[in-house]
Amino acid sequence: MPANESRTTPNELARELGHTDGGRTIRTWLRLHHPRPDTDKYQRWALTSAEANDVLEKFQR
């Protein structure tokens, strides 16, 4: 990841999009469309800008 690339979380995106489930719907979608390695299981999500953009495209109303 480039040093200037910011990371966001599913919870932050959920709030931005008006979701009230704490990012659960977004995390579920991410598991299907942007799976993480097993070593990241139970770790905090930190999305790349590309992943965040995919989420915004999918969930913006």
N, C-alpha and C positions, 0 to 999 in steps of 0.2 A: 504494500500500500504506500503511495506517495505520502511524504510527510505533511503536505498541505491538504490531504483528503480528510474531510471530517467524517465521523461515524455517527450514526443515529441508531435508535433502538425501535423495535416494533411498538413498544408502549408509547414512545414519543410520536411516532407516526399515527398511531391510533387516536391519540388526543388531538393531533392536528386535523385528522379526518372526521372528528366528532364521534368516534366509537367509544363505548363505555365499558368494554370488556377487558380493559387493561392490555390490549394487544393480542389476545388469544386467537382471534380470527386471523389476524395477520400472520402470527407464528405458524398456525396450521397451514395456511396457504404457502408460506415460505418453505415449510418442510417438504411439501410436494414439488415446488417449482425451483427451489434453491437449496437442496439438501446440504447439510453440513457433515463433516467427518464425524465418526463416532467419538473421537477424542474431544469434540466440542459439546457433547451431550451434557446437559446440566450446567452449562456455562452461559454467561450473559451474552445475549445476541448483540452484535455490533455490525450493522449493515454497511456494505459499501454503498457508494453513491448510485451505482448501477442497480443494486438490489432495492434501494430505497425508491428509485425512479420506477422500477417495475411495480412495486407496491402501490405507489401513487397512481400509476396508470390503471391498475386493476380496481382500486377501491375509491377513487375520487368520484363524487356524485355530480 
